[in-house]
Amino acid sequence: MTTFLAACRSEKTSHTPVWIMRQAGRYLPEYRAVREKVDFLTLTKTPELAAEVTLQPIRRFAMDAAILFSDIMTPVEGMGVPIEFAPGPVIANPLREAAQVEALRVPDPEESVPFVLETVREVCGALPKDVPLIGFAGAPFTLFCYLVEGHGSKTFTIAKGFLFAEPDVSRLLLEKLADTMIAYLAAQAAAGAKALMLFDSWAGLLSPADYRRFVLPVVRRVMDGLRSTGVPLIYFPNQGAMLLEYVATLAVDVVGIDWRIPLSKARSILGNAAAVQGNLDPAALFAPPEELKNQIDTVLTHAGGQPGHIFNLGHGIERTTDPDAVALLVDYVHERTAR
């Protein structure tokens, strides 16, 4: 078993594995060279290009896992929702009527996103044997926010208002999204992904009570629906420090933690049921080398040196990050935790 997969299962490892969210992307000059030739949507839908971008950080850094290059909105198109990127996702006709939600379908991934599955197969065929691929999808509530709001937002006021004003329609939409993500992620696992991650980027917009009422049931639905894949399941509730007592009730193998709560505190809430992933502030990568090492040391200290820690950032890497800082991070974590 690879170091990353062993850590996902809270088993002892020779070092703390490390990968970083959005490691395949715009901070890398080789990624920008690809993007100069194609638009974002074309990149995500062209397997040889998406595979190339997925592999770029693995060639440059000693990462312990790769993550598929795609977008969380990709599987939503197959449900019957046209999406454009400008540069973020834009839905021309946001879902704000019961009839729109009822008309949505739960598509077969082999028909709706064959390019994603082909990318997974290509990447898995090219990766070193000790570097597994992580497949991923957006969590139902995070996708709900974009589909109802119509575009990105810091507050998603329209989406949250709809959630409260139309709870029955909202639940139907959340459940359809959950079922679509189950099929989508299961297909990624069948194509070769060795772990699956659910990104709940906007979970922290809700109070704990509203998270428990609306979001927790559909996240549980997704995780329960994926248990038969046999691969580790990772859940990342961004800005979710106040939600962890409910997250602790989920049957997940790993919980991603943002930088707003120390890993020691997160572990005290989660207990021993799940490993933790995180949680360096991405801004620390802009610090001088010695301060970056100090920040890494702080994360490792709070992780406690016990099995079940995957080093990562507390959110996606910033586009202006120096790749040399990433190299320092990866190498230092490996050196510092070698056992």
C-alpha positions as CSV (number, residue, x, y, z in Angstrom):
1,M,0.0,0.0,0.0
2,T,1.3,3.5,-0.8
3,T,2.2,6.0,1.9
4,F,-0.8,8.2,1.1
5,L,-3.3,5.4,1.1
6,A,-1.9,4.0,4.4
7,A,-2.3,7.4,6.0
8,C,-5.9,7.6,4.7
9,R,-6.5,4.4,6.7
10,S,-4.7,5.8,9.8
11,E,-1.9,3.2,9.4
12,K,1.7,3.8,10.3
13,T,3.8,5.3,7.4
14,S,7.5,5.9,6.8
15,H,6.8,9.6,6.5
16,T,3.9,12.0,6.5
17,P,2.5,12.0,2.9
18,V,1.9,15.4,1.3
19,W,-0.1,16.7,-1.6
20,I,-1.7,20.2,-2.1
21,M,-5.1,21.2,-3.2
22,R,-5.0,22.7,-6.7
23,Q,-1.5,21.4,-7.2
24,A,-2.3,20.9,-10.9
25,G,-2.9,24.5,-12.0
26,R,-2.0,28.0,-12.7
27,Y,0.9,28.6,-10.3
28,L,3.0,26.3,-12.6
29,P,4.6,27.8,-15.7
30,E,4.1,24.5,-17.6
31,Y,0.3,24.7,-16.8
32,R,0.2,28.3,-18.1
33,A,1.9,27.2,-21.3
34,V,-0.9,24.7,-21.9
35,R,-3.6,27.3,-21.1
36,E,-2.1,29.7,-23.7
37,K,-3.2,27.2,-26.3
38,V,-6.7,26.2,-25.1
39,D,-9.5,27.6,-23.0
40,F,-10.4,26.2,-19.6
41,L,-13.4,24.2,-20.8
42,T,-11.5,22.6,-23.7
43,L,-8.7,21.7,-21.3
44,T,-11.1,19.9,-18.9
45,K,-12.8,18.0,-21.8
46,T,-9.6,16.9,-23.7
47,P,-8.2,13.8,-21.9
48,E,-4.7,14.0,-23.2
49,L,-4.4,17.6,-22.0
50,A,-6.2,17.1,-18.7
51,A,-3.9,14.1,-18.1
52,E,-0.8,16.2,-18.9
53,V,-1.9,18.9,-16.5
54,T,-2.6,16.3,-13.7
55,L,0.9,14.8,-14.2
56,Q,2.8,18.1,-14.2
57,P,3.2,18.6,-10.4
58,I,4.1,14.9,-10.1
59,R,7.0,15.3,-12.4
60,R,8.2,18.5,-10.7
61,F,7.7,17.6,-7.0
62,A,7.9,14.5,-4.8
63,M,4.1,14.5,-4.1
64,D,2.6,11.4,-2.5
65,A,-0.6,11.6,-4.5
66,A,-2.0,13.2,-7.7
67,I,-5.4,14.7,-8.0
68,L,-7.4,14.7,-11.2
69,F,-7.5,18.0,-13.1
70,S,-11.2,18.8,-13.7
71,D,-13.8,21.2,-12.3
72,I,-16.5,20.6,-9.7
73,M,-19.2,21.8,-12.2
74,T,-18.2,19.3,-14.9
75,P,-20.8,16.5,-14.1
76,V,-23.6,19.0,-13.6
77,E,-23.9,19.6,-17.4
78,G,-25.1,16.0,-17.8
79,M,-28.0,16.8,-15.5
80,G,-29.3,19.2,-18.0
81,V,-27.7,22.5,-16.9
82,P,-25.7,24.4,-19.5
83,I,-22.6,26.1,-17.9
84,E,-20.2,28.7,-19.2
85,F,-17.0,29.9,-17.6
86,A,-16.2,33.6,-17.4
87,P,-13.8,32.8,-15.7
88,G,-15.8,31.1,-13.0
89,P,-19.0,29.1,-13.6
90,V,-22.0,31.0,-14.9
91,I,-25.5,29.4,-15.2
92,A,-27.7,31.5,-17.6
93,N,-30.9,30.0,-16.1
94,P,-30.4,29.5,-12.4
95,L,-32.5,26.8,-10.8
96,R,-35.2,28.7,-8.8
97,E,-38.4,26.8,-9.7
98,A,-39.6,23.4,-8.7
99,A,-40.2,22.4,-12.3
100,Q,-36.6,23.1,-13.2
101,V,-35.4,20.8,-10.4
102,E,-37.9,18.1,-11.2
103,A,-36.6,18.1,-14.8
104,L,-33.0,17.4,-13.8
105,R,-31.8,13.9,-14.5
106,V,-29.1,11.7,-12.8
107,P,-26.9,10.9,-15.8
108,D,-24.8,7.8,-16.5
109,P,-21.2,9.1,-16.3
110,E,-20.1,6.8,-19.2
111,E,-22.4,8.8,-21.4
112,S,-22.2,12.3,-19.8
113,V,-18.5,12.6,-18.9
114,P,-16.6,10.0,-20.8
115,F,-13.7,12.4,-21.2
116,V,-13.2,12.5,-17.4
117,L,-13.1,8.8,-17.2
118,E,-10.6,8.6,-20.1
119,T,-8.4,11.2,-18.3
120,V,-8.5,9.0,-15.2
121,R,-7.4,6.0,-17.1
122,E,-4.6,7.9,-18.9
123,V,-3.3,9.3,-15.7
124,C,-3.4,6.0,-13.9
125,G,-1.4,4.4,-16.7
126,A,1.3,7.1,-16.5
127,L,1.7,7.6,-12.7
128,P,4.5,6.0,-10.7
129,K,3.2,3.0,-8.8
130,D,3.7,4.7,-5.5
131,V,1.6,7.7,-6.4
132,P,-2.1,7.1,-6.4
133,L,-4.7,9.3,-8.1
134,I,-7.4,11.1,-6.1
135,G,-10.7,11.5,-7.9
136,F,-13.0,14.2,-6.8
137,A,-16.4,16.0,-7.0
138,G,-18.2,18.9,-5.6
139,A,-20.4,18.3,-2.6
140,P,-24.2,18.7,-3.1
141,F,-24.5,21.9,-1.2
142,T,-21.6,23.6,-2.9
143,L,-23.0,22.7,-6.3
144,F,-26.4,23.8,-5.1
145,C,-25.0,27.3,-4.3
146,Y,-23.8,27.8,-7.9
147,L,-26.9,26.3,-9.6
148,V,-29.3,28.5,-7.6
149,E,-27.2,31.7,-7.4
150,G,-26.2,31.4,-11.1
151,H,-22.5,32.4,-10.5
152,G,-19.9,32.6,-7.8
153,S,-20.4,34.7,-4.7
154,K,-18.9,35.4,-1.3
155,T,-22.2,35.1,0.5
156,F,-24.5,33.1,-1.9
157,T,-27.5,35.1,-0.5
158,I,-29.9,34.0,-3.2
159,A,-29.0,30.3,-2.8
160,K,-29.3,30.5,1.0
161,G,-32.5,32.3,0.7
162,F,-33.9,29.7,-1.6
163,L,-32.8,27.0,0.8
164,F,-34.9,28.5,3.6
165,A,-37.8,29.6,1.5
166,E,-38.2,26.4,-0.5
167,P,-36.9,23.6,1.7
168,D,-38.7,20.8,0.0
169,V,-37.5,21.8,-3.5
170,S,-34.0,22.4,-2.1
171,R,-33.9,18.9,-0.6
172,L,-34.9,17.4,-4.0
173,L,-32.1,19.3,-5.7
174,L,-29.6,18.3,-3.1
175,E,-30.6,14.7,-3.3
176,K,-30.4,14.7,-7.1
177,L,-26.9,16.2,-6.8
178,A,-26.0,13.6,-4.3
179,D,-27.1,10.8,-6.5
180,T,-25.2,12.3,-9.5
181,M,-22.0,12.6,-7.5
182,I,-22.3,9.0,-6.3
183,A,-22.4,7.8,-9.8
184,Y,-19.7,10.2,-11.0
185,L,-17.3,9.3,-8.2
186,A,-17.9,5.6,-8.4
187,A,-17.1,5.8,-12.1
188,Q,-13.8,7.5,-11.3
189,A,-13.0,4.7,-8.9
190,A,-13.9,2.1,-11.5
191,A,-11.6,3.9,-14.0
192,G,-8.7,3.7,-11.6
193,A,-8.9,6.4,-8.9
194,K,-7.5,5.1,-5.6
195,A,-9.2,7.6,-3.3
196,L,-12.2,9.9,-3.7
197,M,-12.6,13.4,-2.3
198,L,-15.7,15.5,-1.8
199,F,-15.1,19.3,-1.8
200,D,-17.7,21.2,0.2
201,S,-16.3,24.7,-0.5
202,W,-19.3,26.6,0.9
203,A,-20.3,24.4,3.8
204,G,-19.0,27.1,6.2
205,L,-21.7,29.6,5.0
206,L,-24.3,27.7,7.1
207,S,-24.9,27.7,10.8
208,P,-24.2,24.3,12.5
209,A,-28.0,23.8,12.9
210,D,-28.7,24.5,9.2
211,Y,-25.7,22.3,8.2
212,R,-27.2,19.5,10.2
213,R,-30.6,20.0,8.7
214,F,-29.8,20.4,5.0
215,V,-26.3,19.3,4.3
216,L,-25.3,16.5,6.6
217,P,-28.0,14.1,5.3
218,V,-26.9,14.4,1.6
219,V,-23.2,14.2,2.5
220,R,-24.0,11.0,4.4
221,R,-26.0,9.8,1.4
222,V,-22.9,10.3,-0.9
223,M,-20.5,8.7,1.5
224,D,-22.7,5.7,2.1
225,G,-23.3,5.3,-1.6
226,L,-19.5,5.2,-2.2
227,R,-18.5,2.8,0.6
228,S,-18.8,-0.2,-1.8
229,T,-16.0,1.2,-4.0
230,G,-13.6,0.1,-1.3
231,V,-11.3,3.2,-1.7
232,P,-10.7,5.8,1.0
233,L,-13.2,8.6,1.1
234,I,-12.2,12.2,1.9
235,Y,-14.5,15.1,2.9
236,F,-13.4,18.7,3.0
237,P,-15.9,21.1,4.7
238,N,-14.2,24.5,4.0
239,Q,-14.5,26.9,6.9
240,G,-16.1,24.0,8.8
241,A,-14.5,24.3,12.3
242,M,-17.9,24.8,13.8
243,L,-19.3,21.9,11.9
244,L,-16.9,19.2,13.0
245,E,-19.1,17.6,15.7
246,Y,-21.5,16.7,12.9
247,V,-18.8,15.8,10.4
248,A,-17.6,13.3,13.0
249,T,-20.8,11.3,12.5
250,L,-20.0,10.6,8.9
251,A,-18.5,7.3,7.7
252,V,-15.4,8.9,6.0
253,D,-11.8,7.9,6.1
254,V,-10.3,11.4,6.0
255,V,-11.5,14.9,7.0
256,G,-9.8,17.8,5.3
257,I,-9.2,20.7,7.8
258,D,-8.8,24.4,6.8
259,W,-6.2,26.6,8.6
260,R,-8.8,28.2,10.9
261,I,-8.5,25.5,13.6
262,P,-5.4,23.6,14.8
263,L,-5.3,19.9,13.9
264,S,-5.0,19.0,17.5
265,K,-8.4,20.7,18.2
266,A,-9.9,19.1,15.1
267,R,-8.7,15.7,16.2
268,S,-10.2,16.2,19.7
269,I,-13.6,16.8,18.1
270,L,-13.4,14.1,15.4
271,G,-12.0,11.4,17.6
272,N,-10.1,8.4,16.2
273,A,-12.6,7.5,13.5
274,A,-11.0,9.5,10.7
275,A,-7.6,10.7,9.6
276,V,-7.0,14.4,9.1
277,Q,-5.7,16.2,6.1
278,G,-4.2,19.7,6.2
279,N,-3.8,22.4,7.2
280,L,-1.1,25.0,6.3
281,D,-2.4,28.4,5.4
282,P,-1.6,28.9,1.7
283,A,-0.3,32.3,2.4
284,A,2.6,30.7,4.4
285,L,4.1,29.8,1.0
286,F,4.9,33.5,0.5
287,A,7.0,33.6,3.7
288,P,10.8,33.4,3.7
289,P,12.1,29.8,3.9
290,E,12.8,29.7,7.6
291,E,9.4,31.1,8.5
292,L,7.7,28.7,6.1
293,K,9.5,25.8,7.9
294,N,8.3,27.2,11.2
295,Q,4.7,27.2,9.9
296,I,5.1,23.7,8.7
297,D,6.5,22.7,12.1
298,T,3.5,24.1,13.8
299,V,1.1,22.1,11.7
300,L,3.2,18.9,12.3
301,T,3.3,19.6,16.0
302,H,-0.5,19.9,16.2
303,A,-0.9,16.7,14.1
304,G,0.8,15.0,17.0
305,G,3.1,12.6,15.2
306,Q,0.4,9.9,15.3
307,P,-0.8,7.9,12.3
308,G,-3.5,9.3,10.1
309,H,-2.2,12.7,9.0
310,I,-1.9,13.8,5.4
311,F,0.0,17.1,5.0
312,N,-1.8,19.6,2.8
313,L,-2.8,23.2,2.6
314,G,-5.9,24.5,4.4
315,H,-7.3,25.5,0.9
316,G,-6.1,25.7,-2.7
317,I,-2.7,27.1,-3.6
318,E,-2.7,30.7,-4.7
319,R,-1.9,31.4,-8.4
320,T,1.1,33.6,-7.6
321,T,2.9,31.1,-5.4
322,D,6.5,30.4,-6.3
323,P,7.0,26.7,-7.3
324,D,10.2,26.7,-5.3
325,A,8.2,27.3,-2.1
326,V,6.2,24.2,-3.0
327,A,9.4,22.2,-3.5
328,L,10.6,23.3,-0.1
329,L,7.3,22.4,1.5
330,V,7.2,18.9,0.1
331,D,10.9,18.1,0.8
332,Y,10.8,19.5,4.3
333,V,7.7,17.6,5.3
334,H,9.3,14.4,4.1
335,E,12.6,15.1,5.8
336,R,11.1,16.3,9.0
337,T,8.7,13.3,9.4
338,A,11.0,10.5,8.1
339,R,10.8,7.6,10.5
